[in-house]
Amino acid sequence: MATQQTTNQHLAAARQLLDEVKDATDPQTKASAATAHAILVLAEQVAVARVVMATEAVNGERMETAAAH
């Protein structure tokens, strides 16, 4: 759970930084922001996948425990 909170904090900070540079006029800054945004989206998808996998693992353990009793 602590890892998820840390991940959420980092993603929120990254999102805030991107919001600050979204109106930049420098082409290099815009390209960097676009790249950072793509990485952020990927990181958010990985975070969701981790939560789904953890949930499935917990539910699977519960089902195995219930079946053993």
C-alpha positions as MATLAB code, in Angstrom:
seq = 'MATQQTTNQHLAAARQLLDEVKDATDPQTKASAATAHAILVLAEQVAVARVVMATEAVNGERMETAAAH';
ca = [
       0.000    0.000    0.000;
       2.866    2.402    0.731;
       4.233    1.799   -2.769;
       0.884    2.733   -4.284;
       0.751    5.963   -2.273;
       4.292    6.867   -3.325;
       3.456    6.124   -6.944;
       0.318    8.264   -6.733;
       2.333   11.151   -5.257;
       4.961   10.940   -7.998;
       2.357   10.757  -10.748;
       0.494   13.735   -9.285;
       3.718   15.749   -9.109;
       4.589   14.859  -12.697;
       1.096   15.819  -13.852;
       1.407   19.179  -12.070;
       4.766   19.901  -13.715;
       3.315   19.102  -17.134;
       0.410   21.448  -16.481;
       2.913   24.222  -15.760;
       4.693   23.830  -19.122;
       1.711   23.005  -21.359;
       1.496   26.588  -22.639;
       5.201   26.827  -23.498;
       6.129   28.339  -26.856;
       9.630   26.876  -27.221;
       9.511   23.887  -29.623;
      12.031   21.905  -27.598;
      10.036   22.453  -24.414;
       6.865   21.358  -26.216;
       8.575   18.213  -27.510;
       9.929   17.416  -24.059;
       6.503   17.961  -22.515;
       4.897   15.671  -25.118;
       7.452   12.962  -24.379;
       6.983   13.377  -20.649;
       3.209   13.172  -21.093;
       3.512    9.905  -23.017;
       5.724    8.464  -20.276;
       3.285    9.666  -17.619;
       0.362    7.985  -19.359;
       2.343    4.762  -19.577;
       3.304    5.005  -15.895;
      -0.341    5.487  -14.940;
      -1.334    2.430  -16.988;
       1.384    0.354  -15.311;
       0.177    1.519  -11.899;
      -3.375    0.443  -12.715;
      -2.151   -2.925  -14.011;
      -0.230   -3.465  -10.760;
      -3.365   -2.785   -8.720;
      -5.407   -5.164  -10.875;
      -2.777   -7.911  -10.592;
      -2.525   -7.465   -6.817;
      -6.311   -7.591   -6.481;
      -6.485  -10.756   -8.560;
      -3.718  -12.340   -6.487;
      -5.512  -11.558   -3.229;
      -8.835  -12.820   -4.579;
      -7.159  -15.983   -5.855;
      -5.612  -16.666   -2.444;
      -8.997  -16.183   -0.786;
     -10.628  -18.625   -3.178;
      -7.878  -21.219   -2.591;
      -8.207  -20.815    1.170;
     -11.995  -21.153    1.017;
     -11.739  -24.237   -1.179;
      -9.289  -25.868    1.249;
     -11.753  -25.550    4.132;
];
